[in-house]
Amino acid sequence: MKSIFKVSLLAAALFGCVHNGNAQTTQRLTATKANEYGLIYSLPRTLVDVTIEAEHTRLTPGEFYNYAGLKLGINDAIKKPLQKVTIKSVTLTPRGVADNDNRWLVQFKAGATPYIILADNNCPVAVNTDKLPAANVPDLPKPVAAAPTPLETPAAAQAVTQEMTLGSSLSKRADLAAQRIFELRESRSDLISGQADNTPPDGKSLQLALDNLAAQEAALTAMFTGTRKTYTTVSTVTFEPDSESINNEIFARLSPVDGVVDANNLSGAPIYISVDILEQGSLPVNEKGEPRTFPKGGLAYNIPGRAVISLTYEGNTIAREEIGLSQLGVTFGLDPKLFSDKKQPSKLLMDSATGAIILLGPANE
């Protein structure tokens, strides 16, 4: 895996900004006399962003966990601290970056003014049209912070009495806490039945009082049962496939403390990645079955291959998707005359992740 840096290779004088209805920021390169009707661009190399949503759980014993069964009849109290992490979801997103080794000059006929639209990765997405297809952007998860435990609420301070704090022994403090729990339950029962000495004047006030009693009881109970804190993190690791298959290589690791960590960080259990090549891209052939010749000054595009990328963790497949990869393909070209014909110029839509043709047709349709 490599760090990816987006670097623009095109002089600012060659393009202007275009904003289309898909909320993408694009750039326009127009063939003019100033650039001798030639446009330079790069085709993409396909990367795969692997977004992992991990759920973290932290278990903490309560101060009185040894007395949970004796005082409250609770037999499943947390007895020792534990941190664990599980994988909730994995999203594979192909993304193109400009390949500096795959740069091209397309040479148009003098007098015509065709143009190329570049995506924000500086790779072409369209020729002679601003109407781009809707961007296929996955709905990625967002990290979720942990909710406060019962012991982290304002009601927890109300629940702990001075007598409880000054208790002579742990057993004595546990006994006082249990007594307070039963008192709170009795107070709540009196409020609900209308037998309390100071009944709230309206339904809203009654609900506030009941909620406060419930929060105090939950805090005291947590001192016996312990607390569970859960939150999620989202990490994205970029994978750059090459032209070879991969079988169960360590891609990253999952640490019970830090979540997703680097493959070399031995604090976590390994997440494996495999790449199974389904198809290699190949050059188009003529009627004799021979590879066609690249047209002079042609507009280059990629013919990608396809592969299945899968990830496994603890013996389970956590993601599997078929993805087009420019690294598994070849580059060919279209005759530039298609785009500079004054009577019926063509338009082209391309995949910014692979450089493949999506649509080729008349510009006026």
N, C-alpha and C positions, 0 to 999 in steps of 0.2 A: 504494500500500500504506500501511496505517496501523498504528500501535501500538494494540493492543487491551487495554483494561483492564476487568476484570470488576468491576462495581459492583452490589451488592445494592440493589434499590429497595423492598424490602418490610420493613415494621417487624417487629422481632424478636418482638413480642407476638403476631403472627399465625401463627407457625409453630413446629413442633417438629421435631426431627431424626428421620429414618427411615433405617435401614440395611437394604438388601435383599440378597438372596443373590448379586447380581452385583457386589458390592464397590463399588457406587456410593454416594456420599453424596447423599442427597436431602432435601428439605424438604416438610413437609405444611402446606397451608393448609386450614383447616376453616371452612365457612360456619356461623356461629353468630349468636345474638342480639347478641353484643358487636360484631360487624362488620356488623350489619344484613343478614346473609346474603348479603353481597356480597364477592367476592374480586377483587383487582387483581393482574394479572400482565402480563408482556411476552412477545410472540412473538419468535422468533429471526430474526436476519439471518445468512445463511450465509457463513462464511469457509472458506477451503481452506488447510490447513497442508501445505506442500510440503517434505517431508523428503528431503534429498539426502545420500547416502552417497558420499563421495569417497575415492579411493585415491591417496595421495601416495607418490611414489618419488623417492629422493635417491641419485644416483650420485656416488661420490667416487673419483678416481684414487688408486691406491696410490703409495707413495713411489718404487717401482722400476718404474713402468709401462713406461718406455722399454726395460727389459731383460727384459720378460716373454717375448718371443719368443726372444731369444738365450739366456737362462739356463734357461727352463723349457719352451720350445716352445709357449707360449700366444700365440695371435694375435688374441684378441678382448678384450684387456684394456681397461678403461675409461681413456680418454685425457684426458677433460675433465669437469669437474663439471657435473651436470645435475639440475635439479629439474623434475618433471612431475607432473601430476595428471589422473586420469581419473574419470569418474562410474561408480560401481558399481551404484547403484540409486536410484530415485526413488519415493516413496510419497505419494499424494495422499489427504488425510484431511479430509473435510468436518466442520466444527465450527460450532455455533451460538453466537452471543452475543446477549444481550438487546438488542432494538431499542427504544431509548427513544421512538422515534416510532411505535411499534406497541404501545402499552399499552392494556389493556382491563379493564373491570369486568364480570364476569359476575354477574347478580343471580338468586339462587335464591329459591324460595318459603319463606316463614317456616315454621319448625317442622321442616324437613328439615335434615340435617347432611351434605351431600355434601362431598367434599374433593378437592383438587388436589395432585398430587405434582410438585414442581419438581426438575429436575436441578441440578447444581452451577453451571450457567450461568444459573440463576434463570428458566428457561423451562419450561413444562409438559411433562411426559412421560406423565402418567396422571391419570385422574379416577376416583374410586371403586374403585381397586384398587392394592394394593401389589406385585402380581406383574408386574414389569417384564420385558420381553424382554431376553435376554442382550446386553450392550453389544458393539457391533461395533467393537472396538478393534484396529487393525492391529498386527502384530508388527513394531515399528520396529527398525532396525539399531542397534547400539551401536558407539561408536568403539573401535578396536583399536590399542593402542600398538605402536610398532616394537620388534621383537626386537633384542637387541644384535648388532652385527656381530662377525665373528671377531676384529677388533682391539679390541673392547670387552669381551672376556671375560678372566677371571683368567689363562687359559692364555697370552694374548698376552704378558704380562710375562715368563713363563717362557721363551717361545720366543726372545726377543731377548737374545742373549748380550752380555757386556761388550765383547768383541772387535768384534762387529757395530756396537755403538754408537760405538766409538772409531775406526772405519774411516777411513782418510785421504781417501777420496773416495766419491762416490755409487756409482761402479762397483765399488769394493772392497766396500762394504757390501752391495750387491746380490749379489755373488759369494759372500760369506759366508752370506747368507740362503739362497741356492740350495743351498749345501753343507749347511746345517743341515736343509733340507727333505729332502734325500736321506738324511741320517743318521737322521732321524725315521722315514722309510719303512723303512729297514733295521732299525731297532729294533723297529718294529711287526711286521715279517716274522719276526724272531727270536722274538718273544713268541708269535706264532700257531703257529710251527713247534716251539716248545718248546726252541729253541737258545739262548735268552737266559741270561746268567750268573746273573741273579737272577729266576727265574721266580716269579710270584705264587703263593701257596699254595692259592688256591681260585678258582673260576670268577668270583665277584663281584669279587675283587681284580683278576683278569686283565682283566675288562671295564672297570673303572675306569682301569687303566693304559692300555688301548687307547684309551679315550675321551680321556684326557689327551693322548696322542700325536697323535690326530686333531685335537684342538682347537689344539694348537701348530702343526701343519702347516697348518691352515686359516688361522691368523693370519698366518703367514709368507707363504703363498700370496697372501693378500689384499693384502700389501704390493706384489705384482706386478700382480694382476688388478684391484684396487680393490674397493670395497664397494657393496652395494645395500641401502638401508634403505627399508622399506615400512611404512606405517601408514595407518589410515583415520580420517576425521573425519566427523561427522554434524551437519548444519546444517538447521534448520527455518526457513523463511521463510513468513510468513502472507500470503496473497493474498486481497483482498476484491473479488470480482467486482461489477460493477454490472449494469444492465439492458441493456447494449450488448454486441455482439460485439467481440472483439479479434482482430487478425491480426498475429502475430509482433511483439509488443512485447517490449522487453528487460525481463526479469523479474529477473535477477541476472547475475552474472558468475562465471567460474571462473578463479581466479588460480593459476599454477603454484607460487606460494610460500604464499599464504594460503588457498587453497581457495575456498569459496563466499564471495563478497563482494557488496556492494551494486551495484545496476545502474549507479550513477554512478561506480563505482571502475574506472577505465580500465586497471588493472593486469591485468584478466582478460578472457577471451573471453566474448562474450555468450551467455546462455541465454535463449531466446525462449519466450514463452507465447502461446497462442491460445485463445480461447473461442468456440466455434461453438454458437449457440443452436439447440436442436432443437425446443423446445416452450415456449410461454408458458402459464402457468396462467390459467384463465378461470373466471368465476363459474358456478355451476350454474344450469340453466334449468328453467322449469316446462314443462308439457305443450304450451304455446303457443310454446315456444322463447324465452321472455323471461327475463332474469336474475331470479333469485329475490330476495326482499327479506330483508335481514338481520333475524333474529328479535329482538324487543325483549328487551334484557338478555341476549342470547345469549352462548354460550361461543365465543369467536373461535378460529379455526385458519387456517393458511395452506394454500393450494392452490398448491404451487410449480411452477415450470417446470423444464426440464431442458436441460443443455448438455454438450457434450464439451469438456473442458479438456485441452490437450496442450502438452507442452514439447519443444523441440528444441535440440540442441547440435551444432555443427559439421555441420549438415545432416542429423543423425539424430534420429529421434523417440525420446526417452528416457522419456516417460510419456504415456499417453493414457487417459482415463477419463470415462465418462458420470456426471454428478453432478447431483442435484437442488439447485436454488437458490431460496430464498425470494424473492430479488430479482426473479426472473423471473415471479412469481406474483401472486396476489391473496389477500385475506383475506375469509373468510366466517364464518358462525356457526351453531351448533347450538342448538336450543331448550333452554333450561335445565331445562324440565320433564322432559326425558329423564333427568336425573340426580337429581331430587328426588322422583320417583314412589315412594311408600311401598311399593307392592305389588311393582313390578318396575323398580327403578332401572337405568340403563345404566352401563356402564363405558367408558372411552376410553383408548386408548394413542396417543401422539403421538411424532413424530420430533423429538428435541431440537435437531437441526441445521437442520431446515427448518420445523418447526411443522406438518407434514402429519399427517393421520390415518393411523395404522397399523391400528387395530382399533376398531370400535364394536359393542358387543353387550351382552347382559344381564350385570349385575354378578355374578350368582350362578353364572355358567358359567366 
